[in-house]
Amino acid sequence: MSQEERNLVCEEVELPDAVKAQLHPVIKAFLCGSISGTCSTLLFQPLDLLKTRLQTLQPSDVGPRRVGMLSVFLKVVRTESLLGLWKGMSPSIVRCVPGVGIYFGTLYSSKQYFLRGHPPTALESVILGMGSRSVAGVCMSPITVVKTRYESGAYSYESVYAALRSIYCSEGSRGLFRGLTATLLRDAPFSGLYLMFYSQTRATVLHGADELDAALMPLVNFSCGVFAGILASLVTQPADVIKTHMQLSTVKCQCIGQVATLILKTHGLRGFFHGSVPRALRRTLMAAMAWTVYEEMMAKMGLKS
């Protein structure tokens, strides 16, 4: 038997197994996103809890002095133990693992459909990022409400399912989507701006650097992610504060304007930036890590992110 005939037989034997084992690229993107979301959520959950606590402080709790992230951190550790910093971990995992997967899966499929393999422009990055995040935000909104209430310390639920059932029974289906508009006003612009800053910065860094050592790529991806996260976090901070207040409220007819007015009267303009430090740290590091892990996993799977 000639070498050519042997190769043909090998192809006939190996091809079916390869086809069976091969996943659809969108599924691969979803899995890569889910894994990256799990890693970043486990690491940075304490920052999200501190952000929520800072945003829900009342003037009577603060007094004449300003309460910072360190003070809230020490209070949580002192009154709830070190593990108290991971309160809300269950809904965070339930939300972020599929949520980040949905985001990356939607983003990948959108890029393939609309861009046909071409690198996105700045405007295209904003649109793709906002669209993908909106899809994930709507899908995971009920879990986001539960997560915020867990982290606030003002609600006691036995489990994520019990929380969802309690909210639905007492507040109806609207309660499960409370703060959705504010969430989208926060997350969609954040993701759009983040993807734009990340893509453009990464393209600039890698321009003319074809011989860049593969070992340096994670560092490049992470650094570009940090830069993009800081800029995007600052722009979207007020929407995050409004979202938190809406999700913690049980008042049924409460719109964004009412909540914004209440925050302004109670805390002044500074109130719209409560929790900005832990949020900027968390969103920046979480997004940078998620994109770094995602890029590496997609590269190992032979896919271009």
Secondary structure, 3 states (H helix, E strand, C coil): CCHHHHHHHHHHHHHHHHHHHCCCHHHHHHHHHHHHHHHHHHHHHHHHHHHHHHHCCCHHHHCCCCCCHHHHHHHHHHHHCHHHHHCCHHHHHHHHHHHHHHHHHHHHHHHHHHHCCCCCCHHHHHHHHHHHHHHHHHHCHHHHHHHHHHHHCCCCCCCHHHHHHHHHHHHHHHHHCCCHHHHHHHHHHHHHHHHHHHHHHHHHHHCCCCCCCHHHHHHHHHHHHHHHHHHHHHHHHHHHHHHHHHHHCCCCCCCHHHHHHHHHHHHCHHHHHCCHHHHHHHHHHHHHHHHHHHHHHHHHCCCCC
